[in-house]
Amino acid sequence: MEHRVLGRTGRQVGVVGLGAWQLGADWGQVSEDEAVATLQAAVDAGVTFIDTADVYGDGRSEQIVGRFTKGRSGLTVATKMGRRMAQVPSNYVMSNFRAWNERSRQNLGVDTIDLVQLHCPPTPVYSEDAVYDALDTLVAEKKIAAYGVSVETCEEALTAIARPGVATVQIILNAFRLKPLEQVLPAARAAGVGIIARVPLASGLLTGRYDEHTTFADDDHRTYNRKGEAFDVGETFSGVDYATGLEAVRRLAPLVPAGAVMPQFALRWILDQEGVSVVIPGARNPSQAASNAAAAALPPLSAEVAAQVAAVYDELIRPQIHHRW
């Protein structure tokens, strides 16, 4: 698998990683055996970057990832912190950072976490000097090797990129989310900040497997968060109306190269965007993990195909979401 530098961490990572949200919660039940098998399939396929968070299954995802990675070399594990308390700027202080970090280090079974990201905090947090001072302290103490941010909006990303200690920015980027291409990716490239592309398949819409009759489990965020009832609606189907998303996928389907499947096409499109360090599709089983990783072997898409993706976005998606995030 192709490797790229993960921003200011200086680490080389495989361009297709694994998002471990599914292994913790909010996507229906995944047994620990299935979670471990999924991690193994991903690593066997060349994945070296695993992204989790302290709130995925209230630590379950971190614990599973920690047990799996113990004693393995060549892997980079990133986690996120900040959403275990009320989402107010006053909670983003050193004492809480220490508590969150200690819990994550215990869950992962490590002394130093490779990368810790603020987990989509309130917008004012990205502008607080004290926040970055606290994160710099954790680096100096070797509690974390590097830090980054996970953002909801392009403006939040640009604010974070301007900070010299920010190694990475994690942002929603897919064929239904083109706004980051305008300013965020160029700014990140100029600053040497890595881009971690999350929600790359628009919560499964860009797999092409869903239709008007598809239903999801009650404990799946694609059921309970369609209007942002639990967290930012942009995290569910990238904020795109479900019916509109289905129509967009039907228009994109003819663009899939021979021998590939729709998810691989969607992931390849992201990898073609200059400045992307790693894309982190989730997976619920080994076959999904292996298939996603295979997207790295596809040749870059043509300029004509890229233009057609943009045309579908402009007609169907842009009016709904471009102004929002």
C-alpha positions as CSV (number, residue, x, y, z in Angstrom):
1,M,0.0,0.0,0.0
2,E,1.1,3.5,-0.7
3,H,2.3,5.4,2.3
4,R,2.2,9.2,3.0
5,V,3.6,11.4,5.8
6,L,1.0,12.1,8.5
7,G,1.5,15.8,8.7
8,R,3.7,17.1,11.5
9,T,3.8,13.8,13.2
10,G,6.5,12.8,10.7
11,R,5.1,9.3,10.7
12,Q,4.5,7.3,7.5
13,V,1.1,5.7,7.3
14,G,-0.8,3.6,4.7
15,V,-3.1,5.9,2.7
16,V,-6.2,3.8,3.7
17,G,-6.6,3.4,7.4
18,L,-9.4,2.1,9.6
19,G,-11.9,4.0,11.5
20,A,-12.9,2.1,14.7
21,W,-16.2,3.8,15.6
22,Q,-18.1,0.7,14.3
23,L,-16.1,-1.5,16.6
24,G,-17.3,0.4,19.7
25,A,-20.9,1.5,19.2
26,D,-23.6,3.4,17.2
27,W,-23.6,1.1,14.2
28,G,-25.4,-1.9,15.6
29,Q,-23.8,-4.7,17.5
30,V,-20.3,-5.9,16.6
31,S,-18.9,-8.7,18.8
32,E,-15.4,-8.5,20.1
33,D,-14.3,-11.5,18.0
34,E,-15.7,-9.8,14.9
35,A,-14.0,-6.6,15.8
36,V,-10.6,-8.3,16.2
37,A,-11.1,-10.2,12.9
38,T,-11.8,-6.9,11.2
39,L,-8.7,-5.3,12.7
40,Q,-6.6,-8.3,11.6
41,A,-8.0,-8.2,8.0
42,A,-7.2,-4.5,7.8
43,V,-3.6,-4.9,9.0
44,D,-3.2,-7.9,6.7
45,A,-4.3,-5.7,3.8
46,G,-1.7,-3.1,4.6
47,V,-3.5,-0.7,7.0
48,T,-1.1,0.9,9.5
49,F,-3.3,3.7,10.8
50,I,-6.2,3.1,13.2
51,D,-8.5,5.9,14.5
52,T,-10.6,5.5,17.6
53,A,-12.1,7.7,20.4
54,D,-12.7,7.5,24.1
55,V,-16.5,7.7,23.6
56,Y,-16.8,4.9,21.1
57,G,-18.7,2.4,23.2
58,D,-17.6,4.3,26.3
59,G,-14.0,3.1,25.8
60,R,-14.8,-0.3,24.3
61,S,-13.3,0.6,20.9
62,E,-10.1,1.8,22.6
63,Q,-9.8,-1.3,24.7
64,I,-10.3,-3.6,21.7
65,V,-7.8,-1.7,19.6
66,G,-5.3,-1.6,22.5
67,R,-5.5,-5.4,23.0
68,F,-5.1,-6.0,19.3
69,T,-2.1,-3.7,18.8
70,K,-0.2,-4.7,21.9
71,G,3.2,-6.0,20.8
72,R,2.7,-5.1,17.2
73,S,5.1,-2.7,15.5
74,G,4.5,-0.4,12.6
75,L,1.1,0.7,13.6
76,T,-0.1,4.3,14.4
77,V,-3.1,4.6,16.7
78,A,-5.0,7.8,17.1
79,T,-7.7,8.5,19.6
80,K,-9.9,11.5,20.4
81,M,-11.0,13.2,23.6
82,G,-13.4,15.8,24.8
83,R,-16.9,14.5,24.4
84,R,-17.2,12.8,27.7
85,M,-18.5,16.0,29.3
86,A,-20.9,18.8,28.4
87,Q,-19.8,20.5,25.3
88,V,-18.9,23.9,26.7
89,P,-15.5,25.6,26.2
90,S,-14.9,25.8,30.0
91,N,-14.5,22.0,30.1
92,Y,-11.5,22.1,27.8
93,V,-8.9,22.7,30.6
94,M,-5.7,20.9,31.7
95,S,-7.2,19.0,34.5
96,N,-9.8,17.4,32.2
97,F,-7.2,16.8,29.5
98,R,-5.1,14.8,32.1
99,A,-8.1,12.7,33.2
100,W,-9.2,12.0,29.6
101,N,-5.6,11.2,28.6
102,E,-5.1,8.9,31.6
103,R,-8.2,6.9,30.8
104,S,-7.3,6.6,27.1
105,R,-3.8,5.4,27.9
106,Q,-5.2,2.8,30.2
107,N,-7.7,1.7,27.6
108,L,-5.0,1.5,24.9
109,G,-2.4,0.0,27.2
110,V,0.3,2.5,26.3
111,D,2.4,5.1,28.1
112,T,2.4,7.5,25.1
113,I,-0.5,7.8,22.7
114,D,0.7,8.3,19.1
115,L,-1.9,11.0,18.2
116,V,-4.6,12.6,20.3
117,Q,-7.2,14.7,18.7
118,L,-9.7,17.1,20.2
119,H,-13.1,15.6,19.3
120,C,-15.1,18.2,17.5
121,P,-15.2,20.6,20.5
122,P,-17.2,23.9,20.6
123,T,-15.9,26.4,18.0
124,P,-14.3,28.8,20.5
125,V,-12.0,26.0,21.8
126,Y,-10.0,26.2,18.5
127,S,-9.0,29.8,19.3
128,E,-7.9,29.3,22.9
129,D,-4.2,29.7,23.6
130,A,-4.5,27.8,26.9
131,V,-5.9,24.7,25.1
132,Y,-2.8,24.5,22.9
133,D,-0.5,25.2,25.8
134,A,-2.1,22.2,27.7
135,L,-1.6,20.0,24.7
136,D,2.0,21.1,24.3
137,T,2.5,20.2,28.0
138,L,1.2,16.6,27.4
139,V,3.6,16.3,24.5
140,A,6.5,17.5,26.6
141,E,5.5,15.0,29.3
142,K,5.4,12.2,26.7
143,K,1.8,11.4,27.5
144,I,1.1,12.0,23.8
145,A,3.5,12.0,20.8
146,A,1.5,14.5,18.8
147,Y,-1.9,16.2,18.8
148,G,-4.5,17.3,16.2
149,V,-8.1,18.3,15.9
150,S,-11.2,16.8,14.5
151,V,-13.5,19.4,13.1
152,E,-17.0,19.9,11.8
153,T,-16.5,23.1,9.7
154,C,-13.9,24.4,7.3
155,E,-13.5,27.5,9.4
156,E,-12.6,25.4,12.5
157,A,-10.0,23.6,10.4
158,L,-8.4,26.8,9.1
159,T,-8.2,28.2,12.7
160,A,-6.4,25.0,13.9
161,I,-4.1,24.8,10.9
162,A,-2.7,28.2,11.9
163,R,-1.4,26.8,15.2
164,P,2.2,25.6,15.0
165,G,1.7,22.5,17.2
166,V,-1.3,21.0,15.4
167,A,0.0,18.0,13.5
168,T,-3.3,16.8,11.8
169,V,-6.8,17.9,11.0
170,Q,-9.5,15.3,10.7
171,I,-12.4,16.5,8.6
172,I,-15.4,15.1,6.7
173,L,-14.3,14.7,3.1
174,N,-16.0,12.7,0.4
175,A,-17.8,13.0,-2.9
176,F,-20.7,14.6,-1.0
177,R,-18.4,17.1,0.9
178,L,-16.3,19.1,-1.5
179,K,-16.0,22.3,0.4
180,P,-12.6,21.3,2.1
181,L,-11.0,21.3,-1.3
182,E,-11.4,25.1,-1.6
183,Q,-9.3,26.3,1.3
184,V,-8.6,23.6,3.9
185,L,-6.5,21.2,1.9
186,P,-4.4,24.0,0.3
187,A,-3.8,25.6,3.7
188,A,-2.9,22.2,5.3
189,R,-0.4,21.5,2.5
190,A,1.2,24.9,2.9
191,A,1.5,24.4,6.7
192,G,2.6,20.7,6.6
193,V,-0.5,19.6,8.5
194,G,-1.9,16.2,7.7
195,I,-5.4,15.7,6.6
196,I,-7.3,12.7,7.9
197,A,-10.5,12.2,5.8
198,R,-13.3,10.8,7.8
199,V,-16.9,9.7,6.9
200,P,-15.5,8.9,3.5
201,L,-18.4,6.8,2.5
202,A,-21.1,9.2,3.8
203,S,-22.2,6.7,6.5
204,G,-22.5,4.0,3.9
205,L,-24.5,5.9,1.3
206,L,-21.5,5.9,-1.0
207,T,-21.3,2.1,-0.8
208,G,-24.2,1.9,-3.2
209,R,-25.8,-0.8,-1.1
210,Y,-28.7,1.1,0.2
211,D,-32.1,2.0,-1.3
212,E,-35.4,3.5,-0.2
213,H,-36.3,0.2,1.6
214,T,-33.1,0.0,3.7
215,T,-33.6,0.1,7.5
216,F,-31.1,0.4,10.2
217,A,-31.1,-0.8,13.8
218,D,-32.5,1.4,16.6
219,D,-29.0,1.7,18.1
220,D,-27.5,2.8,14.8
221,H,-26.9,6.6,14.4
222,R,-28.4,6.3,10.9
223,T,-31.7,5.8,12.6
224,Y,-31.5,8.1,15.6
225,N,-29.4,11.0,14.4
226,R,-30.9,11.9,11.0
227,K,-31.9,15.3,12.2
228,G,-29.0,15.8,14.6
229,E,-30.8,14.5,17.6
230,A,-27.6,13.1,19.3
231,F,-24.7,15.0,17.7
232,D,-23.9,17.1,14.6
233,V,-26.1,15.9,11.8
234,G,-23.2,16.2,9.4
235,E,-21.8,13.0,10.9
236,T,-24.8,11.1,9.6
237,F,-24.9,10.7,5.8
238,S,-22.6,13.7,5.7
239,G,-25.6,15.8,6.4
240,V,-27.2,15.0,3.0
241,D,-30.9,14.2,2.8
242,Y,-31.1,10.4,2.5
243,A,-33.3,10.4,-0.7
244,T,-31.0,13.0,-2.3
245,G,-28.0,10.9,-1.4
246,L,-29.5,7.8,-3.1
247,E,-30.1,9.7,-6.3
248,A,-26.5,11.1,-6.3
249,V,-25.1,7.6,-5.8
250,R,-27.2,6.3,-8.7
251,R,-25.6,9.0,-10.9
252,L,-22.1,8.2,-9.7
253,A,-22.4,4.5,-10.1
254,P,-21.6,4.4,-13.9
255,L,-18.2,6.1,-13.1
256,V,-17.0,3.1,-11.1
257,P,-14.0,1.6,-12.9
258,A,-14.2,-2.0,-14.2
259,G,-13.2,-4.5,-11.6
260,A,-13.8,-2.1,-8.7
261,V,-16.8,-1.6,-6.5
262,M,-18.5,1.7,-5.4
263,P,-16.8,2.0,-2.0
264,Q,-13.4,1.6,-3.6
265,F,-14.3,4.3,-6.2
266,A,-15.4,6.7,-3.4
267,L,-12.2,6.1,-1.5
268,R,-10.0,6.5,-4.5
269,W,-11.6,9.8,-5.2
270,I,-10.5,11.0,-1.8
271,L,-7.0,9.7,-2.2
272,D,-6.7,11.7,-5.4
273,Q,-7.2,15.0,-3.5
274,E,-3.8,16.6,-3.0
275,G,-3.0,17.0,0.7
276,V,-4.9,14.0,2.0
277,S,-2.7,11.9,4.3
278,V,-5.0,9.0,5.1
279,V,-8.7,8.1,4.7
280,I,-10.4,6.2,7.5
281,P,-13.3,4.2,6.4
282,G,-15.0,2.1,9.1
283,A,-15.7,-1.6,8.7
284,R,-18.0,-4.0,10.6
285,N,-16.4,-7.2,9.3
286,P,-13.2,-8.5,7.7
287,S,-14.4,-8.5,4.1
288,Q,-15.3,-4.8,4.3
289,A,-11.9,-3.9,5.8
290,A,-10.1,-5.8,3.1
291,S,-12.2,-4.4,0.3
292,N,-11.7,-0.8,1.5
293,A,-7.9,-1.3,1.8
294,A,-7.9,-2.5,-1.8
295,A,-8.9,1.0,-2.9
296,A,-5.3,2.1,-2.5
297,A,-4.3,-0.2,-5.5
298,L,-6.7,1.5,-7.9
299,P,-5.1,3.9,-10.4
300,P,-6.0,7.6,-10.0
301,L,-9.3,8.6,-11.5
302,S,-9.3,10.7,-14.7
303,A,-9.9,14.4,-14.8
304,E,-13.1,13.6,-16.7
305,V,-14.4,11.4,-13.9
306,A,-13.5,14.0,-11.3
307,A,-15.4,16.6,-13.2
308,Q,-18.5,14.4,-13.3
309,V,-18.3,13.9,-9.6
310,A,-18.2,17.6,-9.1
311,A,-21.1,18.1,-11.5
312,V,-23.3,15.7,-9.4
313,Y,-22.3,17.5,-6.3
314,D,-23.1,20.9,-7.8
315,E,-26.5,19.9,-8.9
316,L,-27.8,17.8,-6.0
317,I,-25.6,18.2,-3.0
318,R,-24.2,21.7,-3.0
319,P,-27.5,23.5,-2.4
320,Q,-28.2,21.4,0.7
321,I,-24.9,21.5,2.6
322,H,-22.1,23.6,1.1
323,H,-23.0,26.6,3.2
324,R,-23.3,24.6,6.4
325,W,-19.9,23.2,7.1
